[in-house]
Amino acid sequence: MESNKVQPAPAYPNGQQQSTAMAMQPVDQQHQHHHHHHHHGGRHEAPWMEKPGASSNSRSCPPGLEYLSTLDQVLIKQKKEFFEMVSGFEMQNKYVVYNSMGQKVYFAKESSDTCVRQCCGPQRPFELAIEDSLGNEVIHVSRPYKCMCYHQMCSCCKCCFDEVTVESPPGNKVGKVVQVYGACQAMYHIKDESDCTVLVIDGPTYLKCYCPGDDIPFRLMSKDSGEEIGRVSKQWTNLLQEYFTDADNFGITFPVDLSVKIKAVILAACFLIDFMFFERQGGKVAPLSPDRDTARQEKCWAELSRLTHDH
């Protein structure tokens, strides 16, 4: 796979600060399926991105991934329910994907069992549906449960490594994201539909501490050349949001000519990274310090066994 080398940079250059600010505005509590501007109680809803026209590669592009064909960067903003923020009760995650113009590209929503969310927290298995402006599911992300017996940085057994499978459209596998052993460093392989590794995500060390205001980069590396071609970056929001909630913002950069299927897999990698490193439950988990609560893991096993027996 040939991709142009890009210089490491923030997900949104200074020249696009105004566009980024638009993308960072709060979004409505309900998923609206239309392309127009609306005002609800004085709040402005971002417009949806128009679907790009047909190209020479349209035949090989899964339906709904045409939006990614013209993009070299996206912003992912997590939506947080007020009830979850004040109660600590774990709700299903929701995200909005924006382009650099502040237009909505996709809406993503988690599907998972209520009891499993409370017991397993960030380690929970889930299904994630990524929809377009019409509510059509264009990407499906599936994460099985993995037992982190000795914490992520110490788990060297292959069966403990986290992963997600990506389908587009649902039922048609386009790739996987697989965690690989990197000692004290977070590392993932981006695989295509044939399970061949095409890219590597080189994350930060588990031992590094970040100061308020720092972005946390996961570098996207070419498997063959080892050159950095993009990034998945956890972006700083503000002190109150970072400390009291787990509503996270991520910026992703990748070559514009990268396969849309691989771009979809990189999106899924961002969601997996959010769950593994930045998802909290009751304030127990800090960024880049995954949960070590043994009692919760035991409850998780018990709940998963119950659900398996029920079915």
C-alpha positions as CSV (number, residue, x, y, z in Angstrom):
1,M,0.0,0.0,0.0
2,E,1.5,3.3,-1.0
3,S,0.7,6.4,1.0
4,N,2.1,9.9,1.1
5,K,4.2,10.6,4.2
6,V,2.7,13.3,6.4
7,Q,4.5,15.4,9.0
8,P,3.4,14.8,12.6
9,A,1.0,17.5,13.4
10,P,-2.1,18.3,15.5
11,A,-5.3,16.8,14.0
12,Y,-6.4,20.3,13.0
13,P,-3.9,22.9,11.9
14,N,-4.1,26.5,13.1
15,G,-5.6,27.6,9.8
16,Q,-8.7,25.5,10.7
17,Q,-9.3,26.6,14.2
18,Q,-12.6,28.1,13.4
19,S,-13.8,24.9,11.7
20,T,-12.6,22.9,14.7
21,A,-14.4,25.1,17.1
22,M,-17.6,24.5,15.2
23,A,-17.0,20.7,15.4
24,M,-16.5,21.0,19.2
25,Q,-19.9,22.6,19.8
26,P,-22.4,20.5,21.8
27,V,-24.7,18.3,19.7
28,D,-28.3,17.6,20.2
29,Q,-29.4,14.7,22.5
30,Q,-31.2,13.0,19.7
31,H,-29.8,11.7,16.4
32,Q,-31.3,13.8,13.6
33,H,-31.4,12.3,10.1
34,H,-31.2,15.3,7.7
35,H,-28.8,17.6,6.1
36,H,-30.2,21.0,7.2
37,H,-29.5,23.5,9.9
38,H,-31.8,23.6,12.9
39,H,-32.0,25.6,16.1
40,H,-33.3,23.9,19.2
41,G,-33.6,26.2,22.2
42,G,-30.9,28.5,20.9
43,R,-28.5,25.7,20.1
44,H,-27.1,25.3,16.6
45,E,-26.9,21.8,15.1
46,A,-24.0,21.1,12.8
47,P,-25.0,20.3,9.2
48,W,-24.4,16.9,7.7
49,M,-21.6,16.4,5.1
50,E,-22.9,16.0,1.5
51,K,-22.2,12.7,-0.1
52,P,-19.3,12.9,-2.6
53,G,-20.0,12.2,-6.2
54,A,-19.2,9.0,-8.0
55,S,-15.6,8.3,-8.8
56,S,-13.6,5.6,-10.6
57,N,-13.3,3.6,-7.4
58,S,-17.0,3.7,-6.5
59,R,-17.6,0.1,-7.5
60,S,-15.1,-1.2,-4.9
61,C,-16.3,1.2,-2.2
62,P,-18.8,-0.2,0.3
63,P,-22.0,1.8,0.4
64,G,-21.6,4.7,2.9
65,L,-17.8,4.8,2.9
66,E,-17.8,7.3,0.0
67,Y,-17.7,10.1,2.6
68,L,-14.2,8.9,3.7
69,S,-12.8,9.0,0.2
70,T,-12.3,12.7,0.3
71,L,-11.2,13.1,3.9
72,D,-7.7,13.2,5.4
73,Q,-8.8,14.0,8.9
74,V,-11.8,13.6,11.2
75,L,-12.8,14.6,14.7
76,I,-14.7,12.2,16.9
77,K,-16.6,13.7,19.8
78,Q,-18.3,11.6,22.4
79,K,-21.8,12.5,23.6
80,K,-22.5,12.2,27.3
81,E,-25.8,11.8,29.0
82,F,-26.5,14.1,31.9
83,F,-27.8,11.2,34.0
84,E,-24.5,9.3,33.6
85,M,-22.4,12.3,34.5
86,V,-24.3,12.9,37.8
87,S,-24.9,9.3,38.8
88,G,-21.9,7.3,37.5
89,F,-24.3,4.8,36.0
90,E,-22.6,3.4,32.8
91,M,-24.7,4.2,29.7
92,Q,-24.2,3.1,26.1
93,N,-21.6,5.2,24.4
94,K,-22.5,7.6,21.6
95,Y,-20.2,9.5,19.2
96,V,-20.4,12.0,16.4
97,V,-17.8,12.0,13.6
98,Y,-17.1,15.4,12.0
99,N,-15.0,16.5,9.1
100,S,-12.6,19.4,9.3
101,M,-15.4,21.8,8.2
102,G,-17.4,21.0,11.3
103,Q,-19.9,18.9,9.3
104,K,-21.3,15.6,10.7
105,V,-20.1,12.5,8.8
106,Y,-21.3,9.7,11.0
107,F,-23.2,8.9,14.2
108,A,-22.0,5.9,16.2
109,K,-23.9,4.2,19.0
110,E,-23.0,1.3,21.3
111,S,-25.2,-1.7,21.9
112,S,-24.4,-3.7,25.0
113,D,-26.0,-5.4,28.0
114,T,-26.9,-3.1,31.0
115,C,-25.6,-5.5,33.6
116,V,-22.4,-6.2,31.7
117,R,-21.7,-2.4,31.4
118,Q,-21.9,-1.9,35.2
119,C,-19.9,-5.0,36.0
120,C,-17.2,-5.0,33.3
121,G,-16.9,-1.3,32.8
122,P,-14.4,-0.4,30.0
123,Q,-13.6,-4.1,29.4
124,R,-17.1,-4.9,28.3
125,P,-17.9,-6.5,25.0
126,F,-20.0,-4.4,22.7
127,E,-21.5,-3.9,19.2
128,L,-21.1,-0.5,17.7
129,A,-23.3,0.7,14.8
130,I,-22.0,3.6,12.7
131,E,-24.7,5.3,10.7
132,D,-24.9,7.9,8.0
133,S,-27.3,11.0,7.9
134,L,-30.2,8.8,6.8
135,G,-29.8,6.4,9.7
136,N,-28.3,3.6,7.5
137,E,-25.7,1.4,9.3
138,V,-22.7,1.7,7.1
139,I,-20.0,0.3,9.5
140,H,-20.4,-2.3,12.2
141,V,-17.7,-2.8,14.9
142,S,-17.8,-5.8,17.2
143,R,-15.6,-6.3,20.3
144,P,-15.6,-9.6,22.2
145,Y,-14.8,-9.8,25.9
146,K,-11.1,-10.2,26.8
147,C,-9.8,-11.0,30.3
148,M,-6.9,-8.7,31.2
149,C,-5.6,-11.2,33.8
150,Y,-2.5,-9.2,34.7
151,H,-3.4,-5.8,33.3
152,Q,-2.8,-4.8,29.7
153,M,0.9,-4.0,30.0
154,C,1.6,-7.3,31.6
155,S,-0.7,-9.5,29.5
156,C,1.6,-11.5,27.1
157,C,-1.0,-14.3,26.4
158,K,-2.5,-13.9,22.9
159,C,-6.0,-14.8,24.2
160,C,-5.9,-11.7,26.4
161,F,-5.2,-9.2,23.6
162,D,-8.0,-6.9,22.8
163,E,-9.5,-6.7,19.3
164,V,-12.4,-5.5,17.2
165,T,-13.8,-6.7,13.9
166,V,-15.0,-4.2,11.3
167,E,-17.7,-4.8,8.7
168,S,-19.0,-2.6,6.0
169,P,-21.7,-3.0,5.1
170,P,-22.7,-5.2,8.2
171,G,-21.9,-8.8,7.4
172,N,-19.0,-7.9,5.0
173,K,-15.7,-8.0,6.9
174,V,-13.3,-5.2,5.8
175,G,-10.6,-5.6,8.6
176,K,-9.7,-5.9,12.2
177,V,-7.8,-4.1,14.9
178,V,-5.7,-6.3,17.1
179,Q,-3.7,-5.4,20.1
180,V,-0.1,-6.8,20.1
181,Y,2.4,-7.2,22.9
182,G,4.5,-4.1,23.2
183,A,5.8,-4.5,26.8
184,C,5.1,-1.1,28.4
185,Q,3.8,0.4,25.2
186,A,0.4,0.4,23.6
187,M,0.5,-1.2,20.1
188,Y,-2.0,-2.4,17.6
189,H,-2.1,-3.9,14.1
190,I,-4.5,-2.7,11.5
191,K,-5.5,-5.7,9.4
192,D,-7.3,-5.9,6.1
193,E,-10.1,-8.3,5.1
194,S,-7.6,-11.1,4.6
195,D,-6.1,-10.6,8.1
196,C,-2.9,-9.2,6.7
197,T,-1.3,-6.4,8.7
198,V,-1.1,-3.2,6.7
199,L,-0.5,-0.5,9.3
200,V,0.8,-0.3,12.9
201,I,-0.5,2.0,15.6
202,D,2.4,2.9,17.9
203,G,0.9,4.3,21.1
204,P,2.5,6.0,24.1
205,T,4.1,4.1,27.0
206,Y,1.9,3.2,29.9
207,L,4.3,4.7,32.3
208,K,4.3,8.2,30.8
209,C,2.4,11.0,32.6
210,Y,0.6,13.7,30.7
211,C,-0.1,17.2,31.9
212,P,-3.5,19.0,31.6
213,G,-3.7,20.4,28.1
214,D,-1.5,17.7,26.5
215,D,-2.8,15.7,23.5
216,I,-2.0,12.0,23.7
217,P,-0.8,10.7,20.4
218,F,-1.1,7.2,18.9
219,R,1.0,7.3,15.8
220,L,-0.1,5.6,12.6
221,M,2.9,3.9,11.0
222,S,3.5,2.2,7.7
223,K,4.2,-1.5,8.2
224,D,6.8,-1.6,5.4
225,S,8.7,1.7,5.8
226,G,8.1,2.4,9.4
227,E,7.2,6.0,8.5
228,E,4.5,8.0,10.3
229,I,1.6,8.6,8.0
230,G,-1.0,9.8,10.4
231,R,-2.2,9.9,14.0
232,V,-5.0,9.0,16.4
233,S,-4.8,11.7,19.1
234,K,-6.8,12.0,22.3
235,Q,-7.4,15.8,22.4
236,W,-7.6,17.9,25.5
237,T,-11.0,19.5,26.1
238,N,-11.3,21.3,29.5
239,L,-10.5,20.6,33.1
240,L,-14.0,20.0,34.3
241,Q,-14.9,17.6,31.4
242,E,-11.6,15.7,31.7
243,Y,-11.9,15.3,35.5
244,F,-15.6,14.6,36.0
245,T,-16.6,12.8,32.8
246,D,-15.2,10.3,30.3
247,A,-16.6,12.3,27.3
248,D,-13.6,12.2,25.1
249,N,-12.5,14.0,21.8
250,F,-10.2,12.4,19.3
251,G,-8.6,13.7,16.2
252,I,-7.6,11.3,13.4
253,T,-5.3,12.1,10.4
254,F,-4.5,9.7,7.6
255,P,-3.5,10.0,3.9
256,V,-6.4,11.1,1.7
257,D,-5.6,8.3,-0.8
258,L,-5.7,5.6,1.8
259,S,-8.2,2.8,1.1
260,V,-11.7,3.7,2.5
261,K,-11.9,0.3,4.1
262,I,-8.7,0.9,6.0
263,K,-9.9,4.3,7.0
264,A,-13.0,2.6,8.5
265,V,-10.8,0.2,10.4
266,I,-8.8,3.2,11.8
267,L,-12.1,4.7,13.0
268,A,-12.8,1.5,14.8
269,A,-9.3,1.5,16.3
270,C,-10.1,5.0,17.8
271,F,-13.2,3.6,19.5
272,L,-11.2,0.7,20.9
273,I,-8.5,3.0,22.2
274,D,-11.2,5.1,23.9
275,F,-12.6,2.1,25.7
276,M,-9.2,0.7,26.7
277,F,-7.5,3.8,27.9
278,F,-9.9,6.7,28.5
279,E,-13.2,5.1,29.6
280,R,-13.9,5.6,33.3
281,Q,-16.4,4.0,35.7
282,G,-17.2,6.0,38.8
283,G,-14.0,7.9,38.4
284,K,-11.8,4.9,39.0
285,V,-9.9,4.9,35.7
286,A,-7.6,7.7,34.7
287,P,-6.3,8.3,31.1
288,L,-3.7,5.7,30.1
289,S,-4.2,3.8,33.3
290,P,-6.7,1.0,32.6
291,D,-8.8,-0.5,35.4
292,R,-7.1,-2.9,37.8
293,D,-10.2,-3.7,39.9
294,T,-10.1,-7.5,40.4
295,A,-13.5,-7.6,42.1
296,R,-15.1,-6.0,39.1
297,Q,-13.5,-8.6,36.8
298,E,-14.9,-11.4,38.9
299,K,-18.3,-9.9,38.7
300,C,-17.9,-9.5,35.0
301,W,-17.1,-13.2,34.5
302,A,-20.1,-14.2,36.6
303,E,-22.5,-11.9,34.6
304,L,-21.1,-13.1,31.3
305,S,-21.6,-16.7,32.4
306,R,-25.2,-16.0,33.4
307,L,-26.0,-14.4,30.1
308,T,-24.4,-17.3,28.2
309,H,-26.4,-19.8,30.2
310,D,-29.7,-17.8,29.6
311,H,-29.2,-18.0,25.9
